[in-house]
Amino acid sequence: MHTCEPRHFLQSCLLLLLRQRPSHGYELLERLDASGLTDPDPAGVYRALRILERDGLARSAWCPSASGPARRTYHLTPRGLAALDRAVIDLQETRNALDTYLEYFGPTTVVSR
């Protein structure tokens, strides 16, 4: 059984956003926050972007900005797209495991935090 917390979920979220369009780090932070997918931690996001780039899942280039200095813009690579496809499969398997667990647990039990 897969773990209940998907590994590298932030990286998967970033790959998903980069599939939609190339973005710079600050824009990715804003888009993550707006999506509700995860609570973005700036240091964690930039660390994840460096890992994606190191692993060949994303690439970056400095792009001029009309409103300030050039920004490092990240783009999804073909390897990144394949990794995103694998992540979706892993998340579906985790979801199935969680659904099974919750069905077994039963709908009548209420757990307070």
PyMOL commands that set and color helices and strands:
alter all, ss='L'
color gray80, all
select helices_A, chain A and resi 9-20+25-35+42-54+78-105
alter helices_A, ss='H'
color red, helices_A
select strands_A, chain A and resi 23-24+58-65+68-76
alter strands_A, ss='S'
color yellow, strands_A
deselect
rebuild
show_as cartoon
